[in-house]
Amino acid sequence: MPKPFQKGDPRINRAGRKKDVPNKSTEELRRLLHEFVSANIETLQADIDLLEPKDRLAFVERLLKHILPAPITSLDQLSETDLDILLKKLKNSVK
């Protein structure tokens, strides 16, 4: 089977995906999951009500990982734009 690219081929993207550009499949999965939950909220609520409290909390915890963004544990995770917004908010709150 021939290879689609040869060494030195100018069509190869050597830079890769730009920083802060989200992975399209991850974003699509999150959107689809959010839509599924929204469309089935009544059925899900009835099923959740049948669970034991510890199982109910475990389910909600697992679900939230897919709906909410991951918490920021380091400023290195923020883009330059996000850092600028954060600095402006901090400066305005000090006044």
C-alpha positions as CSV (number, residue, x, y, z in Angstrom):
1,M,0.0,0.0,0.0
2,P,1.6,3.3,-1.0
3,K,2.0,6.0,1.6
4,P,-0.1,9.2,1.1
5,F,2.9,11.5,1.7
6,Q,6.5,11.4,0.8
7,K,9.4,12.8,2.8
8,G,9.6,16.6,2.3
9,D,6.0,16.8,1.0
10,P,4.9,20.5,1.3
11,R,1.3,19.4,2.0
12,I,2.2,18.1,5.5
13,N,1.1,20.3,8.3
14,R,4.3,20.4,10.5
15,A,2.9,23.0,12.9
16,G,0.0,20.8,14.1
17,R,-3.1,22.2,15.7
18,K,-2.7,25.7,17.1
19,K,-2.7,26.2,20.8
20,D,-6.1,26.8,22.4
21,V,-8.0,25.4,19.4
22,P,-10.3,22.8,20.9
23,N,-10.4,19.2,19.7
24,K,-13.5,19.0,17.5
25,S,-14.5,15.5,18.4
26,T,-14.3,16.3,22.2
27,E,-16.4,19.4,21.7
28,E,-18.9,17.5,19.6
29,L,-19.2,14.7,22.2
30,R,-19.8,17.2,24.9
31,R,-22.5,18.9,22.9
32,L,-24.2,15.6,22.0
33,L,-24.2,14.5,25.7
34,H,-25.6,17.8,26.8
35,E,-28.4,17.5,24.2
36,F,-29.1,13.9,25.3
37,V,-29.4,14.9,28.9
38,S,-31.6,17.9,28.1
39,A,-33.9,15.8,25.9
40,N,-34.2,12.9,28.5
41,I,-34.1,14.9,31.8
42,E,-37.5,13.5,33.0
43,T,-36.6,9.9,32.4
44,L,-33.1,10.4,33.8
45,Q,-34.5,12.0,36.9
46,A,-36.9,9.1,37.5
47,D,-34.1,6.6,37.2
48,I,-31.8,8.7,39.4
49,D,-34.5,8.8,42.1
50,L,-34.5,5.0,42.3
51,L,-30.7,4.9,43.1
52,E,-29.2,4.7,46.5
53,P,-27.8,8.1,47.7
54,K,-24.1,7.0,47.3
55,D,-24.9,5.7,43.8
56,R,-26.8,8.9,42.9
57,L,-23.8,11.0,43.9
58,A,-21.4,8.9,42.0
59,F,-23.6,9.1,38.9
60,V,-23.8,12.9,39.1
61,E,-20.1,13.2,39.6
62,R,-19.3,11.2,36.5
63,L,-21.9,13.1,34.5
64,L,-20.5,16.5,35.5
65,K,-17.1,15.6,34.2
66,H,-18.6,15.6,30.7
67,I,-20.7,18.7,31.0
68,L,-18.5,21.2,33.0
69,P,-15.1,22.3,31.9
70,A,-12.2,20.8,33.9
71,P,-11.1,23.0,36.8
72,I,-8.0,25.1,36.3
73,T,-5.2,23.9,38.6
74,S,-2.4,26.1,37.1
75,L,-2.2,29.4,35.3
76,D,-0.2,27.6,32.6
77,Q,-3.5,26.1,31.5
78,L,-4.9,29.5,30.5
79,S,-4.4,31.1,27.1
80,E,-2.9,34.6,26.8
81,T,-6.4,35.9,26.1
82,D,-7.8,34.3,29.3
83,L,-4.9,35.7,31.3
84,D,-5.6,39.2,30.0
85,I,-9.3,38.8,30.9
86,L,-8.4,37.6,34.4
87,L,-6.0,40.5,34.9
88,K,-8.6,43.0,33.9
89,K,-11.2,41.5,36.2
90,L,-8.7,41.5,39.1
91,K,-7.7,45.2,38.4
92,N,-11.4,46.2,38.4
93,S,-12.2,44.4,41.6
94,V,-9.3,46.1,43.5
95,K,-10.6,49.6,42.7
